[in-house]
Amino acid sequence: MEGKNNGGFPEPPAGAAVRLVRCEHAACGAATRVRLPQVLPATVVRHVVCDTCREPFECDQTFDVGVAHPLTPRPAQVPGGPLTPHGHAWRYVGVPVAAAAVGGALAVIQRLG
């Protein structure tokens, strides 16, 4: 039952929705927040390790703070400068460069044929 910063409970799986439960420790006056998987009700929390004084205590009353859903990860930033294929300047420079390449290829083909 020993855990770090979760009232002695194991951490829920990463990326899963989490139920937040608050328990007040009367001896030191601090509140300990416990993160549970969403499917578990707040009433399963009975024995808690205080985050402040690290003493185990019986949690007579739990407060269900609610369910926190995981954040949607942002798309990864593409490394590189402005003239890389994913850079902003490539949008404006790419069209004339492509047109010149096609024109040059056509000129070479006409001279050979």
Secondary structure as GFF3:
##gff-version 3
##sequence-region A 1 113
A	DSSP	beta_strand	18	24	.	.	.	ID=ss1
A	DSSP	beta_strand	31	37	.	.	.	ID=ss2
A	DSSP	three_ten_helix	42	44	.	.	.	ID=ss3
A	DSSP	beta_strand	47	49	.	.	.	ID=ss4
A	DSSP	beta_strand	56	58	.	.	.	ID=ss5
A	DSSP	beta_strand	62	68	.	.	.	ID=ss6
A	DSSP	alpha_helix	89	112	.	.	.	ID=ss7
###
